[in-house]
Amino acid sequence: MTLSSSSTKTLTFLLPILTLLVCVTKVQASSYILSTTPEQITKALNEHLDVINRCTKSTYRKSRTYYYYNQKLNQKLSSTAEVRKLNSFYAKPISLPLSQYTAAKALQKNIPTPHRDSLSLLFDSLWNLQIVQNTICEQLHELTQNQPSVEDTATVNQVYQRLYELDQIGQNYRHLALGMEQLAKRVHSKHCPPPSPTNAWVVSATTMKSALDTAHQLLEMTRAGAFTAENPIDTIQLGLMLTRLQEQRTNNLGDIRDLGTSNGNSAPHRYDKVVDQLHRMMKAYHDSKPVTAYAPPAYEIIVNEYNQAVEHYNAFARISAQDDMIEVPAHLLQTVKELGLYRMVRPALTAPTPNPVVEMVGYAYNHTILLLDASGSMNHPTKMPLIKEAIQQLSTAMRENDRLTVVVYSDDAHAVLTNVSFTDQQAISTLLSLHSQGKTNARKGIQLAYQLAQSEYIPDGNNRIILATDGDFEISKETHKLIRTGNKEGIVFTVFGFGSRIDNQKQLQQLAKEGKGHYIRIKKENSLSAMIDELTAVSVNPN
């Protein structure tokens, strides 16, 4: 099965249709003769909600995997590391409760016919979203299993597209799950009347559900970004509800039998746990100020606490159907869990850097000797290409009398450009076509750079050698002597260092010091400004 974004677009297109189906299921009671008991209807509805909650729990766990993978991918794209490969994505398929799904489908015969088709359509749509989710996860694994380079734009785009589709599935699933809950509530309220308004199951469930609804509203507001440092969360209403639940516990629970906290069928224990989990949710809110939607760990903890409260409430609802709990059974309806959505984002593309506004009036003419390490390790977007780009951009701002020489070294050393005008676009295009390869022979490169600097020396000018390197190479006594001598002759020596780690950094810093120049670690954000600083280092003598 091959899916693309069209798959989720189709499912998204169904949303207004499904919402309409839910809304049009209100019919007059006289148009349908009920043939099933409230107990059978409640059991059928709860079976469907159980399946949805199991899938919600699995999807919520997987959504964290998607979120963290998305974060790592974003970091890879913004990294300046030499080797940048996509992490292999792997997530076990969501284990679908097929037997429970089949059992729920079999119980649909107990749903009153005016609502049956709508419920079936919603239920199957939710189930199919889970299948699509598993398929997209398989596609993500296939795309990334060989850890492609981040330079593989086509693959990177496909990976982001799959993550976006998973995000859309999460949003659609949550929307449909809430629609399913609303439909179930309408069916239940119409066809499953409570034993009496004072029934202990009904009283306890009503008060607990009110607190859950208030807590869920806080989640909705968090998702909408309503809470900020200037507008902190207000949990006073929820706190008052929980206090009343505790104070009125004995009256609310009435004659409901307490089987002890060690027994999963202890309704009073479940009542207490709902209160406890919602208190923990409130504490998580106040321990994290402010809480940002979709951002773990704070939002994740809050959703977890809420869902734990829902689990205990649903257990209470299941117990209410037992006839050995003293209190008359009530056949309460369960509720759905919250899907903690994590939005998938892609870093915004950086706007192209405009040509620099450089005013050269008042500065000495330049003879810039770019001594370029062209060994294989410089073949990386954060190294040699940065220098090429800076030279190209600056060429439009320089004067005709500003000169440029380019010496490259790898296995050997040779001049690519010799004393050309810094404005010569045709000559500079030669520089742009350079590729890095081979090993490092810096000694020959430095010797050749000084020969050309001396032969094309500009009196009273800015005569400067800029060594651009990322590598570890032997620095001999002769090299130190050559740089010190060159400085006495008016030739400045600067070092541009590239890469996250340079083994001989201290020696390179010493060379720059002896050459009366600078040692600068070059990154994308400072490559242009560093070059400008070197070209404007010498002012015209006012005399």
C-alpha positions in Angstrom: 0.0 0.0 0.0 1.5 3.3 -1.1 0.3 6.5 0.5 1.0 10.2 0.0 -0.4 13.4 1.2 -3.5 12.7 -0.8 -4.4 10.0 1.7 -4.7 12.4 4.6 -6.3 15.0 2.4 -9.0 12.5 1.7 -9.5 11.8 5.4 -9.4 15.6 6.2 -12.1 16.1 3.5 -14.3 13.6 5.4 -14.4 15.7 8.6 -17.2 18.1 7.7 -19.2 15.2 6.3 -18.8 13.2 9.5 -19.6 16.2 11.6 -22.8 16.7 9.6 -23.7 13.1 10.1 -23.3 13.5 13.8 -25.5 16.5 13.9 -28.3 15.1 11.8 -28.9 12.0 14.0 -31.4 13.9 16.2 -34.8 12.4 15.4 -38.1 12.3 17.2 -38.4 9.4 19.6 -41.7 8.4 18.0 -40.0 7.5 14.8 -38.1 4.6 16.4 -39.3 1.8 18.6 -36.5 0.8 21.0 -35.8 -2.9 20.8 -32.7 -3.1 23.1 -32.2 -2.4 26.8 -30.3 0.6 28.2 -27.8 -1.9 29.5 -27.1 -3.3 26.0 -26.9 0.2 24.5 -24.5 1.4 27.2 -22.3 -1.7 26.8 -22.2 -1.2 23.0 -21.3 2.5 23.4 -18.6 1.8 26.0 -17.1 -0.9 23.9 -16.6 1.6 21.1 -15.1 4.2 23.4 -12.8 1.6 24.9 -11.3 0.8 21.4 -10.9 4.6 20.8 -9.1 5.1 24.1 -6.8 2.2 23.5 -5.8 3.6 20.1 -5.5 7.1 21.6 -3.1 5.8 24.3 -1.0 4.1 21.6 -1.0 7.1 19.3 -0.1 9.4 22.1 2.9 7.3 22.9 3.9 7.2 19.3 3.4 11.0 18.9 6.2 11.6 21.3 8.5 9.6 19.0 7.4 11.7 16.0 7.9 14.9 18.0 11.4 14.0 19.1 12.4 12.8 15.7 11.2 16.1 14.2 13.3 18.0 16.7 16.4 15.9 15.8 15.8 16.5 12.1 15.5 20.2 12.7 18.8 20.2 14.6 20.5 18.3 11.8 19.4 20.9 9.2 20.7 23.8 11.3 23.9 22.0 12.4 27.4 23.1 11.2 28.8 19.6 11.7 30.9 18.2 8.9 28.9 15.0 8.5 25.1 15.5 8.7 23.0 12.5 8.1 19.3 11.9 8.9 18.7 9.6 11.9 17.1 6.4 10.9 13.4 6.5 12.0 11.9 3.4 13.5 8.8 3.0 15.5 7.0 -0.2 16.1 3.6 -0.3 14.4 0.7 0.6 16.7 -0.8 -2.6 18.0 -4.4 -2.4 16.9 -7.0 -4.1 19.2 -8.5 -6.1 16.4 -10.5 -8.5 18.6 -12.0 -5.6 20.6 -12.7 -3.8 17.3 -14.6 -6.8 16.0 -16.5 -7.2 19.2 -17.6 -3.5 19.1 -18.7 -3.9 15.5 -20.8 -7.0 16.5 -22.5 -4.9 19.2 -23.5 -2.2 16.8 -26.8 -4.1 16.4 -27.7 -2.8 19.8 -27.3 0.8 18.8 -30.7 2.4 17.9 -31.0 2.5 14.1 -31.3 6.3 13.8 -27.7 6.6 15.1 -26.2 3.3 14.0 -24.8 4.4 10.6 -23.3 7.6 11.9 -21.6 5.8 14.8 -20.3 3.1 12.5 -18.9 5.6 10.0 -17.1 7.6 12.7 -15.8 4.4 14.3 -14.4 3.0 11.0 -12.9 6.4 10.1 -11.0 6.4 13.5 -9.8 2.8 12.9 -8.7 3.6 9.4 -6.6 6.5 10.6 -4.7 4.1 12.8 -3.9 1.9 9.7 -2.8 4.9 7.7 -0.6 6.0 10.6 1.2 2.6 10.6 1.7 2.8 6.9 3.3 6.2 7.0 5.6 5.1 9.8 6.8 2.3 7.5 7.4 4.8 4.7 9.4 7.0 7.1 11.6 4.0 8.0 12.2 3.1 4.4 13.1 6.7 3.6 15.7 7.0 6.4 17.0 3.5 7.0 20.2 4.2 5.1 20.7 7.5 6.9 20.7 9.8 3.8 22.6 13.1 3.9 20.7 16.3 4.8 22.0 17.6 1.4 19.5 15.1 -0.2 16.8 17.7 -0.5 14.3 15.4 -2.1 14.5 12.9 0.7 14.4 15.5 3.4 11.3 17.0 1.8 9.6 13.6 1.8 10.5 13.0 5.4 9.0 16.3 6.4 5.9 15.5 4.4 5.4 12.2 6.2 5.8 13.9 9.6 3.2 16.5 8.5 0.8 13.7 7.5 1.3 12.1 10.9 0.5 15.5 12.5 -2.7 15.7 10.4 -3.7 12.2 11.4 -3.3 13.1 15.1 -5.5 16.2 14.6 -8.1 14.4 12.6 -8.2 11.5 15.1 -8.7 13.8 18.0 -11.5 15.7 16.2 -13.3 12.5 15.3 -12.8 11.0 18.8 -14.5 14.0 20.4 -17.3 13.7 17.8 -17.7 10.1 18.7 -18.0 11.0 22.4 -20.6 13.6 21.6 -22.7 11.2 19.6 -22.4 8.5 22.3 -23.6 11.1 24.9 -26.7 12.0 22.8 -27.6 8.3 22.3 -27.0 7.5 25.9 -29.0 10.5 27.3 -31.9 9.7 25.0 -32.1 5.9 25.5 -30.5 5.2 28.8 -32.2 7.2 31.6 -30.6 7.0 35.1 -32.3 4.9 37.8 -33.0 8.2 39.7 -31.4 11.6 40.1 -30.3 10.7 43.6 -28.6 7.4 42.6 -25.1 7.4 44.1 -23.5 6.3 40.8 -25.2 9.2 39.0 -24.4 11.8 41.7 -20.7 10.8 41.9 -20.3 10.5 38.2 -21.9 13.9 37.5 -19.6 15.7 39.9 -16.5 13.9 38.7 -17.4 14.5 35.0 -17.9 18.3 35.7 -14.3 18.4 37.1 -13.0 16.5 34.2 -14.7 18.8 31.7 -13.2 21.8 33.5 -9.8 20.2 33.4 -10.2 19.5 29.7 -11.2 23.1 29.0 -7.8 24.1 30.5 -6.1 21.7 28.0 -8.0 23.3 25.2 -7.0 26.8 26.3 -3.4 25.6 26.6 -3.5 24.3 23.1 -4.8 27.6 21.9 -1.9 29.5 23.6 -4.1 31.3 26.1 -1.7 31.1 29.0 1.4 33.3 29.0 3.6 34.9 31.6 1.4 37.9 31.5 -1.8 35.8 31.5 -1.1 32.9 33.9 -3.4 29.9 34.2 -6.3 30.2 36.6 -7.2 26.9 38.3 -9.4 28.3 41.0 -12.6 26.8 39.6 -11.1 23.4 39.2 -9.6 23.6 42.7 -13.0 24.4 44.2 -14.6 21.5 42.4 -12.0 19.1 43.7 -12.4 20.4 47.2 -16.2 19.8 47.0 -15.6 16.3 45.7 -13.4 15.5 48.7 -15.8 17.2 51.2 -18.9 15.5 49.8 -17.3 12.1 49.2 -19.4 10.3 51.7 -22.7 11.7 50.6 -21.8 11.3 46.9 -20.8 7.6 47.2 -23.8 6.8 49.3 -24.2 3.0 49.7 -21.8 2.0 46.9 -19.8 -1.0 48.2 -16.1 -0.5 48.9 -14.1 -3.6 48.1 -10.8 -2.2 49.2 -8.1 -0.4 47.4 -6.3 -3.6 46.4 -9.2 -4.6 44.2 -9.6 -3.0 40.8 -13.4 -3.0 41.3 -13.3 -0.5 44.2 -15.5 2.3 43.0 -14.7 4.6 46.0 -11.0 4.1 45.3 -11.5 5.1 41.7 -13.4 8.2 42.9 -10.4 9.2 45.1 -8.0 8.6 42.2 -9.9 10.9 39.9 -9.6 13.7 42.5 -5.9 12.8 43.1 -4.9 12.8 39.4 -6.6 16.2 38.7 -4.8 17.6 41.7 -1.5 16.4 40.2 -2.5 18.0 36.9 -3.1 21.3 38.6 0.3 21.0 40.3 2.0 20.3 37.0 0.5 23.5 35.6 1.7 25.6 38.5 5.2 24.0 38.5 5.7 25.0 34.8 5.1 28.7 34.1 3.9 29.2 31.5 3.0 25.9 29.9 3.4 25.9 26.1 1.1 23.6 24.1 2.8 20.6 22.4 6.0 21.2 24.2 7.2 18.4 26.5 7.9 17.8 29.3 5.4 20.1 31.0 2.5 19.7 28.5 3.2 16.0 28.3 3.0 15.6 32.1 -0.3 17.5 32.2 -1.9 15.4 29.5 -0.7 12.2 31.3 -2.3 13.3 34.6 -5.6 14.1 32.9 -5.7 10.8 31.0 -5.0 8.9 34.3 -8.0 10.7 35.8 -10.1 9.6 32.7 -8.9 6.0 33.2 -10.2 6.0 36.8 -13.4 7.6 35.8 -14.0 5.0 33.1 -13.3 2.2 35.6 -15.9 3.8 37.9 -18.4 3.8 35.0 -17.7 0.1 34.3 -18.1 -0.8 37.9 -21.5 1.0 38.0 -23.0 -1.8 35.9 -22.3 -4.5 38.5 -25.3 -5.6 40.5 -23.3 -6.7 43.6 -22.3 -3.2 44.7 -25.4 -2.6 46.9 -26.4 0.6 45.1 -28.7 0.1 42.1 -26.7 -0.2 38.8 -26.6 2.9 36.7 -24.9 1.8 33.4 -22.8 5.0 33.2 -21.2 6.2 29.9 -17.4 6.4 29.7 -15.5 9.3 28.2 -12.5 9.7 25.8 -8.9 10.4 26.6 -7.0 13.4 25.4 -4.5 12.9 22.5 -1.5 15.0 23.4 -0.7 16.4 20.0 2.8 17.5 19.1 3.0 19.9 16.2 5.6 19.0 13.5 7.5 22.0 12.4 10.2 22.7 9.8 12.8 25.5 10.3 12.0 28.5 8.2 14.3 29.0 5.3 16.9 31.6 5.8 16.3 34.6 3.6 19.1 35.1 1.0 21.8 37.4 2.3 21.7 40.7 0.4 24.8 42.1 -1.1 26.7 44.0 1.6 26.8 47.8 1.7 30.5 48.4 2.1 31.9 51.9 1.7 35.7 51.6 0.8 36.3 55.4 0.8 38.9 56.2 3.4 40.6 52.8 3.4 43.9 51.8 1.8 43.9 49.7 -1.3 44.0 46.0 -0.7 46.1 43.2 -1.9 44.4 40.2 -0.4 46.1 36.9 -0.7 43.6 34.2 0.0 45.5 31.1 1.0 42.9 28.4 0.7 43.2 24.9 2.2 41.7 22.8 -0.7 42.1 19.4 1.0 39.2 17.0 1.0 38.0 17.9 4.4 37.1 21.4 3.3 34.5 20.1 0.9 31.6 21.0 3.2 28.9 23.7 3.0 30.2 25.3 6.2 33.8 25.6 5.0 35.1 26.4 1.5 31.7 27.5 0.1 31.5 30.3 2.8 34.7 31.9 1.6 33.6 31.6 -2.1 30.3 33.3 -1.2 32.0 36.1 0.8 34.4 36.9 -2.1 31.6 36.9 -4.7 29.5 39.2 -2.6 32.3 41.6 -1.8 33.5 41.8 -5.4 30.5 44.1 -6.2 31.6 46.6 -3.4 35.3 46.7 -4.0 37.3 49.2 -6.1 39.2 48.3 -9.3 42.5 49.0 -7.7 41.7 46.5 -4.9 43.7 43.3 -5.8 43.0 39.6 -5.2 45.4 36.6 -5.3 44.2 33.1 -4.5 46.6 30.3 -3.7 45.3 26.8 -3.1 47.1 24.0 -1.5 46.3 20.3 -1.0 48.9 17.7 -2.2 50.8 20.7 -3.8 50.3 24.4 -4.0 49.6 26.7 -6.9 48.1 30.1 -7.7 44.6 30.2 -9.1 44.4 33.9 -9.4 47.4 36.3 -9.3 46.9 40.0 -8.6 43.6 40.4 -10.4 41.2 43.2 -9.7 38.8 42.4 -6.8 36.0 43.5 -9.1 36.9 41.0 -12.0 33.8 38.9 -12.1 35.2 36.5 -14.7 38.3 35.9 -12.7 36.3 35.3 -9.5 34.1 32.8 -11.4 37.3 30.6 -11.5 37.4 30.7 -7.8 33.8 29.6 -7.5 34.5 26.5 -9.6 37.2 25.2 -7.2 36.7 21.8 -5.5 38.5 20.5 -2.5 40.4 17.2 -2.7 43.6 15.6 -1.6 45.8 16.0 1.5 47.3 19.1 3.2 50.6 20.6 2.2 50.4 23.9 4.0 54.1 24.7 4.1 54.3 25.0 0.3 51.1 27.1 0.2 52.4 29.6 2.8 55.7 29.9 1.0 54.0 30.6 -2.4 51.6 33.1 -0.7 54.5 35.1 0.7 56.3 35.1 -2.6 53.2 36.6 -4.4 52.6 39.0 -1.5 56.1 40.4 -1.8 56.2 40.6 -5.6 52.8 42.4 -5.8 53.2 44.5 -2.7 51.2 47.7 -2.5 53.1 50.5 -0.7 51.0 52.0 2.1 48.3 49.4 1.2 46.6 46.7 3.1 48.8 43.7 2.2 47.2 40.7 3.9 47.4 36.9 3.7 44.3 35.1 4.9 44.9 31.4 5.6 41.5 29.6 5.4 41.9 26.1 6.9 40.3 23.4 9.0 43.2 21.0 9.1 46.0 19.9 11.3 49.3 20.3 9.5 52.9 20.6 10.6 54.1 24.1 11.4 57.9 24.3 11.1 60.3 26.8 12.5 60.8 28.1 9.0 57.1 28.9 8.8 57.2 30.9 12.0 60.3 32.7 10.7 58.7 33.5 7.4 55.6 35.0 9.0 57.7 37.2 11.4 59.8 38.4 8.5 56.8 39.1 6.4 55.3 41.2 9.1 58.4 43.3 9.3 57.9 43.9 5.6 54.3 45.0 6.1 52.5 41.8 5.2 49.8 40.8 7.8 48.9 37.2 8.4 45.4 36.2 9.5 43.9 32.8 10.1 40.3 31.8 9.4 39.6 28.5 11.2 36.8 26.2 10.1 35.2 23.2 11.8 34.0 22.2 15.3 37.5 21.1 16.3 41.0 22.1 15.1 43.7 20.1 16.7 46.5 22.6 16.3 44.4 25.7 17.1 46.9 27.1 19.6 49.7 26.9 17.0 47.4 28.7 14.4 46.6 31.4 17.0 50.3 31.8 17.5 50.9 32.2 13.7 48.2 35.0 13.6 49.8 36.7 16.6 53.2 36.6 14.9 51.7 38.0 11.7 50.0 40.8 13.6 46.7 39.5 12.2 43.6 37.8 13.7 42.6 34.2 14.4 38.9 33.9 13.8 36.6 30.8 14.0 34.4 31.1 10.9 30.8 30.1 10.8 28.0 31.0 8.3 26.8 33.9 10.4 30.2 35.7 10.6 32.0 34.7 7.4 31.1 37.9 5.5 31.7 40.3 8.4 35.1 38.7 9.1 36.2 39.2 5.5 35.0 42.9 5.6 37.0 43.5 8.7 40.1 42.3 7.0 39.6 44.4 3.9 39.0 47.6 6.0 41.8 47.1 8.5 44.0 49.9 7.1 42.8 53.4 6.8 44.3 55.9 4.4 47.0 58.1 6.0 45.3 61.5 6.4 48.7 63.1 5.8 
